[in-house]
Amino acid sequence: MSLSSGFYLYASRYRLLIPAVIIVFSLFFAGGVYAGFTPEDSRVPGGVAVIKLPQKGDAPPHVFFQKKRVFTAKQDDTWYAWVGLPLSLKAGQYQAFWRTKDGDKPLDFKVTDKKYQEQRLTVKNKHVNLSTEQLQRVWRETPEIRGAMDTFKPVIHPLPDALVQPTEGRISSSFGLRRVFNGKPRKPHSGMDIAAPTGTPVLSALNGKVAAIGDYYFNGKTVIVDHGQGLTTLYCHLSETEALKVGDTVSAGDKLGEVGATGRVTGPHLHWTVTLNGARVDPALFLEK
Ligand SMILES: [Zn+2]
């Protein structure tokens, strides 16, 4: 008997069992594994609105904010939406939408203002203005990086009880810092910097899949991990990256690379960005206090 006919015999005998196994498996991943952590509820620009949902059952709810699907997690039999609030959001009343069989139901919440610090710097123009070649490189790389971060894959990776701080070191609370170079406003700081010596291990904060790995003009050596449902993390300025490729599975705590000073930086540190539904949010909200 050949191997393949053996397989078909096996498959037909277990024809009913296989779908049952798949159903049990998907229920487990859809419902039972969500006992993990939750970010701090902080309804400010650059924050996360953690909104309780009235949905019961194990199928993940469909929630949208500004037309983008939002991360949902189940804890103690209750579903929550983790709505990422862009730094550019103005204070005011907002609505997310919970999709039900009877139509979209609004989820109202209020965003209050937050004054992030401002840093004014005078720097030589050659450090601010890019050459044509540098600009072309940045234009080529930006869609690749954005595409890996601003995505929604309906994939559920089990949440650990706590998020892993990606590297040991001095944490700056510089997320949202508004930088003004030579009087011109630049993009606000989109992540958290952790100062550590070159070579300090950098670990994946959560379970997920490698979404991008490369050496980019601004970010230097970089790994982006997709944790499913629009939650992604970016680790950059690394001195070395592990031998990973796009699509590789990583677990929380797996080594992605080592702290460095590659890209446009002045000294070794990890720049760590957390994105939810396309919004850069404050990574400090995900770390245990
Ligand atoms: Zn940074």
Boltz pocket constraint, residues with backbone or C-beta under 6 A from the ligand:
constraints:
  - pocket:
      binder: B
      contacts: [[A, 189], [A, 191], [A, 192], [A, 193], [A, 270], [A, 271], [A, 272]]
      max_distance: 6.0
